[in-house]
Amino acid sequence: MSRPLVEVLTFEGCPNGPAALQLVEQVSRELRLDPEIRLVDVPDQEAAIGARFLGSPTIRVDGADIDPHIRSADSSAVGVSCRIFSTDAGPAGLPDPDWLRAALACAARARRAGEG
């Protein structure tokens, strides 16, 4: 079975970058999944545009941002900046872990369905 790809996009010095990577590792263990995890450095505005970088940290599973608000929002505001997430608990520097759980579970289900 192929593994889900989880990308953690950040820039050097982002205070939430390491915590985002830890979140991905923790939730992956919790779900007993072994995704391919890539840490992607976004060093400048040109790279941000190319990567459709919405700020640090950005977490994508199989190319899709895990933030459910982004899917319906205008995602054209890219740039090297800190990202603030609108979670049920209020503004946060990290995404809601439930968003990551849902994205990983969905990717795992899609892979299982593709095997049959």
mmCIF file of the C-alpha atoms, coordinates in Angstrom:
data_MODEL
# 
_entry.id   MODEL 
# 
loop_
_atom_site.group_PDB 
_atom_site.id 
_atom_site.type_symbol 
_atom_site.label_atom_id 
_atom_site.label_alt_id 
_atom_site.label_comp_id 
_atom_site.label_asym_id 
_atom_site.label_entity_id 
_atom_site.label_seq_id 
_atom_site.pdbx_PDB_ins_code 
_atom_site.Cartn_x 
_atom_site.Cartn_y 
_atom_site.Cartn_z 
_atom_site.occupancy 
_atom_site.B_iso_or_equiv 
_atom_site.pdbx_formal_charge 
_atom_site.auth_seq_id 
_atom_site.auth_comp_id 
_atom_site.auth_asym_id 
_atom_site.auth_atom_id 
_atom_site.pdbx_PDB_model_num 
ATOM 1   C CA . MET A 1 1   ? 0.000   0.000  0.000  1.00 0.00 ? 1   MET A CA 1 
ATOM 2   C CA . SER A 1 2   ? 1.343   3.429  -0.877 1.00 0.00 ? 2   SER A CA 1 
ATOM 3   C CA . ARG A 1 3   ? 1.842   5.834  1.974  1.00 0.00 ? 3   ARG A CA 1 
ATOM 4   C CA . PRO A 1 4   ? 0.093   9.194  2.339  1.00 0.00 ? 4   PRO A CA 1 
ATOM 5   C CA . LEU A 1 5   ? 2.375   12.155 1.722  1.00 0.00 ? 5   LEU A CA 1 
ATOM 6   C CA . VAL A 1 6   ? 2.366   14.721 4.514  1.00 0.00 ? 6   VAL A CA 1 
ATOM 7   C CA . GLU A 1 7   ? 4.161   17.962 3.767  1.00 0.00 ? 7   GLU A CA 1 
ATOM 8   C CA . VAL A 1 8   ? 5.028   20.393 6.539  1.00 0.00 ? 8   VAL A CA 1 
ATOM 9   C CA . LEU A 1 9   ? 5.864   23.712 4.917  1.00 0.00 ? 9   LEU A CA 1 
ATOM 10  C CA . THR A 1 10  ? 7.674   26.247 7.038  1.00 0.00 ? 10  THR A CA 1 
ATOM 11  C CA . PHE A 1 11  ? 10.539  28.724 6.983  1.00 0.00 ? 11  PHE A CA 1 
ATOM 12  C CA . GLU A 1 12  ? 13.727  28.896 9.007  1.00 0.00 ? 12  GLU A CA 1 
ATOM 13  C CA . GLY A 1 13  ? 13.065  30.451 12.391 1.00 0.00 ? 13  GLY A CA 1 
ATOM 14  C CA . CYS A 1 14  ? 9.308   29.871 12.438 1.00 0.00 ? 14  CYS A CA 1 
ATOM 15  C CA . PRO A 1 15  ? 8.423   29.277 16.095 1.00 0.00 ? 15  PRO A CA 1 
ATOM 16  C CA . ASN A 1 16  ? 5.635   26.833 15.181 1.00 0.00 ? 16  ASN A CA 1 
ATOM 17  C CA . GLY A 1 17  ? 7.526   24.785 12.573 1.00 0.00 ? 17  GLY A CA 1 
ATOM 18  C CA . PRO A 1 18  ? 9.017   22.201 14.958 1.00 0.00 ? 18  PRO A CA 1 
ATOM 19  C CA . ALA A 1 19  ? 5.701   21.852 16.818 1.00 0.00 ? 19  ALA A CA 1 
ATOM 20  C CA . ALA A 1 20  ? 3.885   21.243 13.520 1.00 0.00 ? 20  ALA A CA 1 
ATOM 21  C CA . LEU A 1 21  ? 6.285   18.426 12.667 1.00 0.00 ? 21  LEU A CA 1 
ATOM 22  C CA . GLN A 1 22  ? 5.785   16.954 16.153 1.00 0.00 ? 22  GLN A CA 1 
ATOM 23  C CA . LEU A 1 23  ? 2.014   17.159 15.667 1.00 0.00 ? 23  LEU A CA 1 
ATOM 24  C CA . VAL A 1 24  ? 2.261   15.198 12.405 1.00 0.00 ? 24  VAL A CA 1 
ATOM 25  C CA . GLU A 1 25  ? 4.446   12.542 14.027 1.00 0.00 ? 25  GLU A CA 1 
ATOM 26  C CA . GLN A 1 26  ? 2.189   12.273 17.093 1.00 0.00 ? 26  GLN A CA 1 
ATOM 27  C CA . VAL A 1 27  ? -1.071  11.975 15.146 1.00 0.00 ? 27  VAL A CA 1 
ATOM 28  C CA . SER A 1 28  ? 0.506   9.494  12.724 1.00 0.00 ? 28  SER A CA 1 
ATOM 29  C CA . ARG A 1 29  ? 1.558   7.259  15.640 1.00 0.00 ? 29  ARG A CA 1 
ATOM 30  C CA . GLU A 1 30  ? -1.854  7.644  17.235 1.00 0.00 ? 30  GLU A CA 1 
ATOM 31  C CA . LEU A 1 31  ? -3.562  6.479  14.023 1.00 0.00 ? 31  LEU A CA 1 
ATOM 32  C CA . ARG A 1 32  ? -0.909  3.765  13.478 1.00 0.00 ? 32  ARG A CA 1 
ATOM 33  C CA . LEU A 1 33  ? -0.050  5.202  10.099 1.00 0.00 ? 33  LEU A CA 1 
ATOM 34  C CA . ASP A 1 34  ? 3.357   5.557  8.530  1.00 0.00 ? 34  ASP A CA 1 
ATOM 35  C CA . PRO A 1 35  ? 3.020   8.463  6.107  1.00 0.00 ? 35  PRO A CA 1 
ATOM 36  C CA . GLU A 1 36  ? 5.869   9.833  4.088  1.00 0.00 ? 36  GLU A CA 1 
ATOM 37  C CA . ILE A 1 37  ? 6.684   13.083 5.894  1.00 0.00 ? 37  ILE A CA 1 
ATOM 38  C CA . ARG A 1 38  ? 8.468   15.882 4.051  1.00 0.00 ? 38  ARG A CA 1 
ATOM 39  C CA . LEU A 1 39  ? 9.679   19.041 5.726  1.00 0.00 ? 39  LEU A CA 1 
ATOM 40  C CA . VAL A 1 40  ? 9.604   21.766 3.068  1.00 0.00 ? 40  VAL A CA 1 
ATOM 41  C CA . ASP A 1 41  ? 11.583  24.964 3.615  1.00 0.00 ? 41  ASP A CA 1 
ATOM 42  C CA . VAL A 1 42  ? 10.044  28.050 2.034  1.00 0.00 ? 42  VAL A CA 1 
ATOM 43  C CA . PRO A 1 43  ? 12.887  30.575 2.139  1.00 0.00 ? 43  PRO A CA 1 
ATOM 44  C CA . ASP A 1 44  ? 11.446  33.526 0.211  1.00 0.00 ? 44  ASP A CA 1 
ATOM 45  C CA . GLN A 1 45  ? 8.449   35.065 -1.542 1.00 0.00 ? 45  GLN A CA 1 
ATOM 46  C CA . GLU A 1 46  ? 9.264   33.450 -4.884 1.00 0.00 ? 46  GLU A CA 1 
ATOM 47  C CA . ALA A 1 47  ? 9.296   29.998 -3.265 1.00 0.00 ? 47  ALA A CA 1 
ATOM 48  C CA . ALA A 1 48  ? 6.089   30.864 -1.386 1.00 0.00 ? 48  ALA A CA 1 
ATOM 49  C CA . ILE A 1 49  ? 4.295   31.649 -4.632 1.00 0.00 ? 49  ILE A CA 1 
ATOM 50  C CA . GLY A 1 50  ? 5.570   28.473 -6.276 1.00 0.00 ? 50  GLY A CA 1 
ATOM 51  C CA . ALA A 1 51  ? 4.489   26.341 -3.319 1.00 0.00 ? 51  ALA A CA 1 
ATOM 52  C CA . ARG A 1 52  ? 1.145   28.127 -2.787 1.00 0.00 ? 52  ARG A CA 1 
ATOM 53  C CA . PHE A 1 53  ? 2.422   28.711 0.764  1.00 0.00 ? 53  PHE A CA 1 
ATOM 54  C CA . LEU A 1 54  ? -0.247  30.189 3.025  1.00 0.00 ? 54  LEU A CA 1 
ATOM 55  C CA . GLY A 1 55  ? 2.108   30.835 5.910  1.00 0.00 ? 55  GLY A CA 1 
ATOM 56  C CA . SER A 1 56  ? 3.994   28.781 8.424  1.00 0.00 ? 56  SER A CA 1 
ATOM 57  C CA . PRO A 1 57  ? 3.206   26.164 9.318  1.00 0.00 ? 57  PRO A CA 1 
ATOM 58  C CA . THR A 1 58  ? 1.212   24.749 6.422  1.00 0.00 ? 58  THR A CA 1 
ATOM 59  C CA . ILE A 1 59  ? 0.396   21.043 6.582  1.00 0.00 ? 59  ILE A CA 1 
ATOM 60  C CA . ARG A 1 60  ? -0.824  19.214 3.499  1.00 0.00 ? 60  ARG A CA 1 
ATOM 61  C CA . VAL A 1 61  ? -1.887  15.593 3.113  1.00 0.00 ? 61  VAL A CA 1 
ATOM 62  C CA . ASP A 1 62  ? -1.577  14.330 -0.448 1.00 0.00 ? 62  ASP A CA 1 
ATOM 63  C CA . GLY A 1 63  ? -1.388  17.925 -1.659 1.00 0.00 ? 63  GLY A CA 1 
ATOM 64  C CA . ALA A 1 64  ? -4.467  19.237 0.165  1.00 0.00 ? 64  ALA A CA 1 
ATOM 65  C CA . ASP A 1 65  ? -4.269  21.735 3.021  1.00 0.00 ? 65  ASP A CA 1 
ATOM 66  C CA . ILE A 1 66  ? -5.694  20.167 6.178  1.00 0.00 ? 66  ILE A CA 1 
ATOM 67  C CA . ASP A 1 67  ? -7.466  23.379 7.232  1.00 0.00 ? 67  ASP A CA 1 
ATOM 68  C CA . PRO A 1 68  ? -11.133 22.858 6.298  1.00 0.00 ? 68  PRO A CA 1 
ATOM 69  C CA . HIS A 1 69  ? -11.613 26.616 6.025  1.00 0.00 ? 69  HIS A CA 1 
ATOM 70  C CA . ILE A 1 70  ? -9.057  26.883 3.201  1.00 0.00 ? 70  ILE A CA 1 
ATOM 71  C CA . ARG A 1 71  ? -10.927 24.631 0.804  1.00 0.00 ? 71  ARG A CA 1 
ATOM 72  C CA . SER A 1 72  ? -13.699 27.179 0.414  1.00 0.00 ? 72  SER A CA 1 
ATOM 73  C CA . ALA A 1 73  ? -11.670 30.338 1.020  1.00 0.00 ? 73  ALA A CA 1 
ATOM 74  C CA . ASP A 1 74  ? -9.575  32.338 -1.403 1.00 0.00 ? 74  ASP A CA 1 
ATOM 75  C CA . SER A 1 75  ? -6.143  30.763 -1.107 1.00 0.00 ? 75  SER A CA 1 
ATOM 76  C CA . SER A 1 76  ? -4.380  33.330 -3.259 1.00 0.00 ? 76  SER A CA 1 
ATOM 77  C CA . ALA A 1 77  ? -2.852  35.136 -0.241 1.00 0.00 ? 77  ALA A CA 1 
ATOM 78  C CA . VAL A 1 78  ? 0.534   33.413 -0.254 1.00 0.00 ? 78  VAL A CA 1 
ATOM 79  C CA . GLY A 1 79  ? 3.692   34.612 1.422  1.00 0.00 ? 79  GLY A CA 1 
ATOM 80  C CA . VAL A 1 80  ? 6.421   34.015 3.947  1.00 0.00 ? 80  VAL A CA 1 
ATOM 81  C CA . SER A 1 81  ? 4.650   34.769 7.197  1.00 0.00 ? 81  SER A CA 1 
ATOM 82  C CA . CYS A 1 82  ? 3.387   33.127 10.340 1.00 0.00 ? 82  CYS A CA 1 
ATOM 83  C CA . ARG A 1 83  ? 0.025   31.460 9.910  1.00 0.00 ? 83  ARG A CA 1 
ATOM 84  C CA . ILE A 1 84  ? -2.854  31.825 12.326 1.00 0.00 ? 84  ILE A CA 1 
ATOM 85  C CA . PHE A 1 85  ? -5.533  29.136 12.294 1.00 0.00 ? 85  PHE A CA 1 
ATOM 86  C CA . SER A 1 86  ? -9.179  29.717 13.216 1.00 0.00 ? 86  SER A CA 1 
ATOM 87  C CA . THR A 1 87  ? -9.849  26.735 15.450 1.00 0.00 ? 87  THR A CA 1 
ATOM 88  C CA . ASP A 1 88  ? -12.855 25.997 17.646 1.00 0.00 ? 88  ASP A CA 1 
ATOM 89  C CA . ALA A 1 89  ? -10.674 27.011 20.611 1.00 0.00 ? 89  ALA A CA 1 
ATOM 90  C CA . GLY A 1 90  ? -9.874  30.364 18.955 1.00 0.00 ? 90  GLY A CA 1 
ATOM 91  C CA . PRO A 1 91  ? -6.884  31.672 16.991 1.00 0.00 ? 91  PRO A CA 1 
ATOM 92  C CA . ALA A 1 92  ? -3.885  29.332 17.146 1.00 0.00 ? 92  ALA A CA 1 
ATOM 93  C CA . GLY A 1 93  ? -0.401  28.968 15.708 1.00 0.00 ? 93  GLY A CA 1 
ATOM 94  C CA . LEU A 1 94  ? -1.012  25.294 14.944 1.00 0.00 ? 94  LEU A CA 1 
ATOM 95  C CA . PRO A 1 95  ? -3.902  23.611 13.163 1.00 0.00 ? 95  PRO A CA 1 
ATOM 96  C CA . ASP A 1 96  ? -6.494  21.667 15.097 1.00 0.00 ? 96  ASP A CA 1 
ATOM 97  C CA . PRO A 1 97  ? -5.183  18.094 15.529 1.00 0.00 ? 97  PRO A CA 1 
ATOM 98  C CA . ASP A 1 98  ? -8.620  16.806 14.498 1.00 0.00 ? 98  ASP A CA 1 
ATOM 99  C CA . TRP A 1 99  ? -8.106  18.340 11.035 1.00 0.00 ? 99  TRP A CA 1 
ATOM 100 C CA . LEU A 1 100 ? -4.927  16.306 10.642 1.00 0.00 ? 100 LEU A CA 1 
ATOM 101 C CA . ARG A 1 101 ? -6.596  13.152 11.972 1.00 0.00 ? 101 ARG A CA 1 
ATOM 102 C CA . ALA A 1 102 ? -9.422  13.536 9.470  1.00 0.00 ? 102 ALA A CA 1 
ATOM 103 C CA . ALA A 1 103 ? -7.074  14.193 6.539  1.00 0.00 ? 103 ALA A CA 1 
ATOM 104 C CA . LEU A 1 104 ? -4.848  11.220 7.368  1.00 0.00 ? 104 LEU A CA 1 
ATOM 105 C CA . ALA A 1 105 ? -7.806  8.908  7.962  1.00 0.00 ? 105 ALA A CA 1 
ATOM 106 C CA . CYS A 1 106 ? -9.330  9.964  4.641  1.00 0.00 ? 106 CYS A CA 1 
ATOM 107 C CA . ALA A 1 107 ? -6.041  9.326  2.812  1.00 0.00 ? 107 ALA A CA 1 
ATOM 108 C CA . ALA A 1 108 ? -5.705  5.900  4.440  1.00 0.00 ? 108 ALA A CA 1 
ATOM 109 C CA . ARG A 1 109 ? -9.292  4.964  3.486  1.00 0.00 ? 109 ARG A CA 1 
ATOM 110 C CA . ALA A 1 110 ? -8.709  6.071  -0.101 1.00 0.00 ? 110 ALA A CA 1 
ATOM 111 C CA . ARG A 1 111 ? -5.614  3.883  -0.313 1.00 0.00 ? 111 ARG A CA 1 
ATOM 112 C CA . ARG A 1 112 ? -7.432  0.863  1.137  1.00 0.00 ? 112 ARG A CA 1 
ATOM 113 C CA . ALA A 1 113 ? -10.299 1.356  -1.339 1.00 0.00 ? 113 ALA A CA 1 
ATOM 114 C CA . GLY A 1 114 ? -7.805  1.560  -4.176 1.00 0.00 ? 114 GLY A CA 1 
ATOM 115 C CA . GLU A 1 115 ? -6.343  -1.825 -3.237 1.00 0.00 ? 115 GLU A CA 1 
ATOM 116 C CA . GLY A 1 116 ? -9.624  -3.692 -3.625 1.00 0.00 ? 116 GLY A CA 1 
# 
